[in-house]
């Protein structure tokens, strides 16, 4: 279970005042990024991330730092 960053903080960071996102949208964005991280690790032969982080935690931290954002089509 992820306590930091909180789900509410991730939802606020991913959305904006004009275009808020739902928890479902957050789940989709984070799960897609997590799958990308896993695929990158498999292609490079890496067995674990630096600091023994989990892929999901890394994806959530990327959302909080602004590296990942959602787009609506």
C-alpha positions, 0 to 999 in steps of 0.5 A: 500500500502506498501512503506517500504520496497520497491518492488525493495529492496525486489526483490534484497534481495530475489534474487542474482547476479547470480539468480535474481528474478522477481516481480512475484516470489516475489509476489508468495513467499510473498503471500505464507508466508502471507497465512502461517501467517494467518493460524498460527493466526487462529490455535492459536486463535490470532486476530491480530499481535503484533504492529497491523501489517498486515500479508503482511507487516510481510511477507515482513519484513521477506524477508528483514531480510533474514528469507524468501527466494525463491527456484527454483525447 
